[in-house]
Amino acid sequence: MIEEAIRRDEIEGARRSIEAARRLDPDAGATSIEVAGGLVAFAGVDSPLSQALGVGAPQPVSASDIAKITEFYESRGAIPMVFVTPAADPSLQRELTAAGYVAGDREQSLLASDDLVSHAQRDARIGVAHDIAAWAKASASGFLEREQLEPGEDVIALILATTQGTVALEVRDGHRIISTGAVSVSGEHATLFAGSTHTAFRRQGWHAALIRDRVARAREAGARLVRATAGPGSASERNFLRCGFVKLYMRVLWERKASEPSAALLRRSDSDCDSLRS
């Protein structure tokens, strides 16, 4: 079943990212626990990696499971966040609601399968990033839509770029990185993420070019299924659909604290950016 394979891939990808976070900063407290079949990950108070994935898909969820997730995050000063997919047992939403969680941001899960080879196309203008620090700053700048970054705002991009199995890609205008993307391949499955384009260079086709190039690289590495996520109705989602992806399901991020959208999400619903991590 595709949904179950995606759930496993997401969990394994999160584990590798937590390992990368530990390597970058052993004192940051990056860690994870397993609850109700899912992975509850922490990589920092405002990190988009600090989310629970895959909870309740293979089994019912109890109040004590949710209490464990809540305590895990709140004891570290983070807002508890849990992704819910249609594959999750109905008990997950019931217990989240009872514990004071509310549904928040939605992401569209997208999939390209083996019969969409025609959309895979290497682009000579796109290359593998060799200066990961510069790539991370450019990626974060594109997501945040500003040139100047505060200290630490490029940490998530650094973690993703140095996660095992990830290839970071870039487009340059002279010496300047203007668009970024990443692809991770695990067996026959691949994930596209961290697609970001500088605001001054949007609407020039870079995001779509990076999608096609990453699909080509994934297929060359043996992947038969390629997945991604994007904000519903966003320019990013439209680019994925134009490049042969199809909508698979919507996943919803539930938060225990109702507040302004967290800076940890770093998502743009209307720009040429795909999710930081899928």
Secondary structure, DSSP 8 states (H G I E B T S, - for coil): -HHHHHHHHHHHHHHHHHHHHHHH-TTS--EEEEETTEEEEES-TT-TT--EESTTSSS---HHHHHHHHHHHHTTT---EEEE-TTS-THHHHHHHHTT-EEEEEEEEEEE-GGGGGG----TTEEE-S-HHHHHHHHHHHHHT-S---TTTTHHHHHHHTSTTEEEEEEEETTEEEEEEEEEEETTEEEEEEEEE-GGGTTSSHHHHHHHHHHHHHHHTT-SEEEEEE-TTSHHHHHHHHTT-EEEEEEEEEESS--S--TTT---SSSS---S--
